[in-house]
Amino acid sequence: MALPHASMSAAKIPDMIEVSSAAAARPGQSIRSGGISDRGIAWLFITPTILLLLAINIFPLIWTVRMSLTNYKANMGWMKYRFVGIENYVDILTDPDIWDAMQTTARFVFWSISLEVLLGFGLALLINRKFRGHSFWTTVILLPMMLSPAVVGNFWTFLFQPQSGLFNYVVSFFTGIDPASFQMIGDVKLAPWSIVLVDVWMWTPYVMLICLAGLRSIPDYIYEAAEVDRASVWRRFWSVTLPMVMPFLMLAVLFRGIENFKMFDMVNLLTNGGPGSLTETVSITLKRAAFEKWQTGWSSALAIILFLTVFGAANIYIKVLNSVKRR
Amino acid sequence: MAHSVVAASPVARLLSGTVVVLYSLISIAPLVWIFLTGFKNSTDAVAYPPRILSPPSIEGYCDLFTIQTSQDADYIAHLPPSTGPCDSLAREHGRVIAGKSKTPGRFFNSILIGFGSTFLSVFLGTLAAYAFSRFKVPAKDDLLFFILSTRFMPPIAVAIPIYLMYRQLGLIDTAVGMILLYTAVNVSLAVWLLKGFIDEIPREYEEAALVDGYTRLQAFVKTVLPQAATGIAATAVFCLIFAWNEYAFAVLLTSGTAQTMPPFIPFIIGEGGQDWPAVAAATSLFVVPILCFTILLRKQLLRGITFGAVRK
């Protein structure tokens, strides 16, 4: 396409809403030849999205806040409910079971993310050496993270079968332990690790991919300068590689942290919070209270607490996201 | 010095390659195992020690797509000749095929809800992304922040009021309800991703079109959309994968008519618990499209998982 006026119009086009006044000042040169004004189009294009989000996210959120102040039970809609003030919140924050669930969640988040960072960063460093076929193997490594967490949780219960499962067999093959002697999902000691293991299997690629982008963003000349200064390999890692990759790593850690904090699907199908309530993360507690015990008021309060925590973390995440974007 | 710092030595490269290939093989093994299990019969699937290669059987796929009932040997002996391999297989196990299973319907729901919500979120997302990319919008950063923050809402927390709202509106267990819900979740990703793609298209093309006498809308349709095609396609695939994989809303808000595959697969039951060959067959069929899309999309994956912030 020919651009006869490009240089002339480029200066005044960038913000179209301002253009209308600029164009009006020069009759005959108007570049708007009819149709809706740019301001009109901007609103026309943005409003549907905002309306949808208000209807499906914000309106329900406000409703949740309202319900959280009542003793409503959704399976007994005919009963009159009453407002109980902040009773539900006080109840939750003083409930030892909730703090147990919080601790379970925190331990799960801590261990899964630590292992994912170690493995993911390590793999990224290795892949960054650009051996033959590295892009093919990178794609292979990425596959697990695109799967459905629910389906993953489900088929890992098959791999974790005590007698016939592949996982138990492989462990017994390398260690000589009887494959029928341990249950990854049923055992009190092992069940929390079964969740961590599946999460690490699934999400290490995520951390790896983002770290790899961080490593590739480091310009060669910085390493060359370090070389001139005779910096050791360790020195180069600590003072060049790590600081340069840090914002990317933060991005991965924050996102995975938020996702794992509210983790529901994979855990629900792998252990369903069991044995007992040992692997019950906050989301599982919430599901049980809301959709099995039908304590709608109480679980709305828990939902708000969960939401506020996630929202706070998401706030930080989006700030880091924007700072990485500007680089 | 024999080698530069930037390029690794051949030995280092070989070692790194070996470790990475080893990790890839270990991480892909569970998936391969599921594919193999789909082609085992119910005895081989749970045999000890696990059998890597067993005579291939289509029992899992037959179980997945048919409903079978047990009959006594005498009844089976007097049936007309079997109509196909699944029929013969069922008879060998003392069963007859009583009809088609729910599986095709569940797959259809997944496809309908996946494509429906993808179309809507990409449509809305493209419009909003264009407006955010090109126009001065009041409180633009706040609006963009608001849009992305909705993505982080814990599904179970949102599900409580949505459940009550949908119950009032009669949208529980309907495809329309699920399409609207998934659109709302995906539109935030669509706006952020597409804004990144549209930001990269030089404004000069539209400006030239405007100078040539096009209206803003015509310029958008004729110059921006074609150039954003790759971005729109990539965004669509991300939305589709999310909707395809989603479980939390699906399990709480659908039970029959609108149920998708993820809440259905774990409840494929045989005699005495899960029918593992059938579950593995369902999982294989469910996962293969995602694997294909992932391979097609590999260059855009990084963008997709960081909401368009990291591009390379």
Chai-1 contact restraints between the chains, C-beta under 6 A:
chainA,res_idxA,chainB,res_idxB,connection_type,confidence,min_distance_angstrom,max_distance_angstrom,comment,restraint_id
A,M1,B,A208,contact,1.0,0.0,6.0,A-B,restraint_1
A,L3,B,E204,contact,1.0,0.0,6.0,A-B,restraint_2
A,L3,B,A208,contact,1.0,0.0,6.0,A-B,restraint_3
A,H5,B,V211,contact,1.0,0.0,6.0,A-B,restraint_4
A,A6,B,E204,contact,1.0,0.0,6.0,A-B,restraint_5
A,S9,B,E207,contact,1.0,0.0,6.0,A-B,restraint_6
A,I13,B,E207,contact,1.0,0.0,6.0,A-B,restraint_7
A,D15,B,K136,contact,1.0,0.0,6.0,A-B,restraint_8
A,M16,B,F135,contact,1.0,0.0,6.0,A-B,restraint_9
A,I17,B,F135,contact,1.0,0.0,6.0,A-B,restraint_10
A,I17,B,K136,contact,1.0,0.0,6.0,A-B,restraint_11
A,I31,B,L210,contact,1.0,0.0,6.0,A-B,restraint_12
A,I31,B,V211,contact,1.0,0.0,6.0,A-B,restraint_13
A,S33,B,G213,contact,1.0,0.0,6.0,A-B,restraint_14
A,G34,B,T215,contact,1.0,0.0,6.0,A-B,restraint_15
A,G35,B,T215,contact,1.0,0.0,6.0,A-B,restraint_16
A,G35,B,R216,contact,1.0,0.0,6.0,A-B,restraint_17
A,G35,B,L217,contact,1.0,0.0,6.0,A-B,restraint_18
A,D38,B,F135,contact,1.0,0.0,6.0,A-B,restraint_19
A,D38,B,R216,contact,1.0,0.0,6.0,A-B,restraint_20
A,I41,B,R216,contact,1.0,0.0,6.0,A-B,restraint_21
A,A42,B,A131,contact,1.0,0.0,6.0,A-B,restraint_22
A,A42,B,F135,contact,1.0,0.0,6.0,A-B,restraint_23
A,A42,B,V137,contact,1.0,0.0,6.0,A-B,restraint_24
A,F45,B,L127,contact,1.0,0.0,6.0,A-B,restraint_25
A,F45,B,A128,contact,1.0,0.0,6.0,A-B,restraint_26
A,F45,B,A131,contact,1.0,0.0,6.0,A-B,restraint_27
A,I46,B,A128,contact,1.0,0.0,6.0,A-B,restraint_28
A,I46,B,A131,contact,1.0,0.0,6.0,A-B,restraint_29
A,P48,B,L124,contact,1.0,0.0,6.0,A-B,restraint_30
A,T49,B,L124,contact,1.0,0.0,6.0,A-B,restraint_31
A,T49,B,A128,contact,1.0,0.0,6.0,A-B,restraint_32
A,T49,B,V187,contact,1.0,0.0,6.0,A-B,restraint_33
A,L52,B,A184,contact,1.0,0.0,6.0,A-B,restraint_34
A,L53,B,T150,contact,1.0,0.0,6.0,A-B,restraint_35
A,I56,B,A184,contact,1.0,0.0,6.0,A-B,restraint_36
A,N57,B,T150,contact,1.0,0.0,6.0,A-B,restraint_37
A,P60,B,V158,contact,1.0,0.0,6.0,A-B,restraint_38
A,P60,B,P161,contact,1.0,0.0,6.0,A-B,restraint_39
A,P60,B,I162,contact,1.0,0.0,6.0,A-B,restraint_40
A,W63,B,P161,contact,1.0,0.0,6.0,A-B,restraint_41
A,T64,B,P161,contact,1.0,0.0,6.0,A-B,restraint_42
A,L126,B,S16,contact,1.0,0.0,6.0,A-B,restraint_43
A,L126,B,V19,contact,1.0,0.0,6.0,A-B,restraint_44
A,L126,B,V20,contact,1.0,0.0,6.0,A-B,restraint_45
A,I127,B,V20,contact,1.0,0.0,6.0,A-B,restraint_46
A,R129,B,A8,contact,1.0,0.0,6.0,A-B,restraint_47
A,R129,B,R13,contact,1.0,0.0,6.0,A-B,restraint_48
A,R129,B,S16,contact,1.0,0.0,6.0,A-B,restraint_49
A,F131,B,R13,contact,1.0,0.0,6.0,A-B,restraint_50
A,F131,B,S16,contact,1.0,0.0,6.0,A-B,restraint_51
A,F131,B,G17,contact,1.0,0.0,6.0,A-B,restraint_52
A,W137,B,V20,contact,1.0,0.0,6.0,A-B,restraint_53
A,W137,B,V21,contact,1.0,0.0,6.0,A-B,restraint_54
A,W137,B,S24,contact,1.0,0.0,6.0,A-B,restraint_55
A,T139,B,R298,contact,1.0,0.0,6.0,A-B,restraint_56
A,V140,B,S24,contact,1.0,0.0,6.0,A-B,restraint_57
A,V140,B,I28,contact,1.0,0.0,6.0,A-B,restraint_58
A,I141,B,S24,contact,1.0,0.0,6.0,A-B,restraint_59
A,M146,B,I290,contact,1.0,0.0,6.0,A-B,restraint_60
A,M146,B,T294,contact,1.0,0.0,6.0,A-B,restraint_61
A,S148,B,N245,contact,1.0,0.0,6.0,A-B,restraint_62
A,S148,B,P262,contact,1.0,0.0,6.0,A-B,restraint_63
A,A150,B,Y247,contact,1.0,0.0,6.0,A-B,restraint_64
A,A150,B,P262,contact,1.0,0.0,6.0,A-B,restraint_65
A,V151,B,P262,contact,1.0,0.0,6.0,A-B,restraint_66
A,V151,B,I265,contact,1.0,0.0,6.0,A-B,restraint_67
A,V151,B,T283,contact,1.0,0.0,6.0,A-B,restraint_68
A,N154,B,P266,contact,1.0,0.0,6.0,A-B,restraint_69
A,F155,B,I34,contact,1.0,0.0,6.0,A-B,restraint_70
A,F155,B,T283,contact,1.0,0.0,6.0,A-B,restraint_71
A,F158,B,W276,contact,1.0,0.0,6.0,A-B,restraint_72
A,L159,B,P30,contact,1.0,0.0,6.0,A-B,restraint_73
A,Q163,B,Y48,contact,1.0,0.0,6.0,A-B,restraint_74
A,S164,B,V46,contact,1.0,0.0,6.0,A-B,restraint_75
A,S164,B,Y48,contact,1.0,0.0,6.0,A-B,restraint_76
A,L166,B,W33,contact,1.0,0.0,6.0,A-B,restraint_77
A,L166,B,P50,contact,1.0,0.0,6.0,A-B,restraint_78
A,Y169,B,P50,contact,1.0,0.0,6.0,A-B,restraint_79
A,L209,B,L302,contact,1.0,0.0,6.0,A-B,restraint_80
A,A213,B,L302,contact,1.0,0.0,6.0,A-B,restraint_81
A,A213,B,V310,contact,1.0,0.0,6.0,A-B,restraint_82
A,A213,B,K312,contact,1.0,0.0,6.0,A-B,restraint_83
A,D220,B,V6,contact,1.0,0.0,6.0,A-B,restraint_84
A,Y223,B,V5,contact,1.0,0.0,6.0,A-B,restraint_85
A,Y223,B,V6,contact,1.0,0.0,6.0,A-B,restraint_86
A,E227,B,V5,contact,1.0,0.0,6.0,A-B,restraint_87
A,I258,B,F152,contact,1.0,0.0,6.0,A-B,restraint_88
A,K262,B,P154,contact,1.0,0.0,6.0,A-B,restraint_89
A,F264,B,I156,contact,1.0,0.0,6.0,A-B,restraint_90
A,F264,B,A248,contact,1.0,0.0,6.0,A-B,restraint_91
A,D265,B,Y247,contact,1.0,0.0,6.0,A-B,restraint_92
A,D265,B,A248,contact,1.0,0.0,6.0,A-B,restraint_93
A,L269,B,P266,contact,1.0,0.0,6.0,A-B,restraint_94
A,S283,B,I156,contact,1.0,0.0,6.0,A-B,restraint_95
A,L286,B,I156,contact,1.0,0.0,6.0,A-B,restraint_96
A,K287,B,I156,contact,1.0,0.0,6.0,A-B,restraint_97
A,A290,B,I160,contact,1.0,0.0,6.0,A-B,restraint_98
A,S300,B,I160,contact,1.0,0.0,6.0,A-B,restraint_99
A,A303,B,A157,contact,1.0,0.0,6.0,A-B,restraint_100
A,A303,B,I160,contact,1.0,0.0,6.0,A-B,restraint_101
A,L306,B,P154,contact,1.0,0.0,6.0,A-B,restraint_102
A,L306,B,A157,contact,1.0,0.0,6.0,A-B,restraint_103
A,F307,B,A157,contact,1.0,0.0,6.0,A-B,restraint_104
A,V310,B,F152,contact,1.0,0.0,6.0,A-B,restraint_105
A,V310,B,P154,contact,1.0,0.0,6.0,A-B,restraint_106
A,A314,B,S149,contact,1.0,0.0,6.0,A-B,restraint_107
A,A314,B,F152,contact,1.0,0.0,6.0,A-B,restraint_108
A,I318,B,F145,contact,1.0,0.0,6.0,A-B,restraint_109
A,I318,B,L148,contact,1.0,0.0,6.0,A-B,restraint_110
A,L321,B,A309,contact,1.0,0.0,6.0,A-B,restraint_111
A,V324,B,A309,contact,1.0,0.0,6.0,A-B,restraint_112
A,K325,B,A309,contact,1.0,0.0,6.0,A-B,restraint_113
